[in-house]
Amino acid sequence: MDGTVGEIRLFAGSFAPRSWAFCQAQTIQVRANTALYSIIGIMYGGDGTTTFKLPDFAGRVAVGVGQENGLSLYAPGQQGGTIAVTLAASDIPVHTHLATPTLASQGSGTATLNAVNGATLSTPGGNYIGTDSNTNFFSNVTPAAPAPMASASLEVSNVVAPQITSVTLSAIGGNTPHNNLQPYLVMNFIICMFGVYPSRN
């Protein structure tokens, strides 16, 4: 199959035609392939003295040389890209998570309600809640009825409110790499080893 030395084509067959070779990073002898070496040199590998390598298109696509506005510079022979990607926190949009606080089981405190004997008074002593008047066990006196309750005081001390002991953010995601490939159809890239030598003018 005729071609220009250094030319690369897609080929649907399962073999490389005569004078062509698959682009799979094979190591080639300079002495036997001087025409192709004069075109690609060691752009794709090799020691440049006795060997050079063919381009490696196994599992790869071609990207044009140069730099588009706002994009990276792509140099001849450069390789890049990755099959799968695991996103980092800096790669995803701003979002929120559910925060679940953990509280102590309960609070505590001390409450004291003061009361005095003397329910026969119209106003219980010290404005405390009154209790029934006492009688001895040998007395036949009927205890006086409790007086109406006046104002009373309730003392609360040593109050300990429930405390937040920790805050847990729910974990989201599985840290699994996602496929980074565009839809594809697998074919062979072949390069012309022997053919018409390209003219510069």
Secondary structure, DSSP 4 states (H G I P E B T S, - for coil): ---BTT-EEEE-SSSPPTTEEE-B--EEETTT-HHHHHHHTTTTSS-SSSEEE--B-TT-----SEE-TTS-EE-TT-----SEE---GGGS------EEEEE-S--EEEEEE-EES-TTSSS-GGGPEE-PPP--TT--PPPPPPPPP----EEEEEEE---EEEEEEPP------EE-PPP----EEEEESSSBPPP--
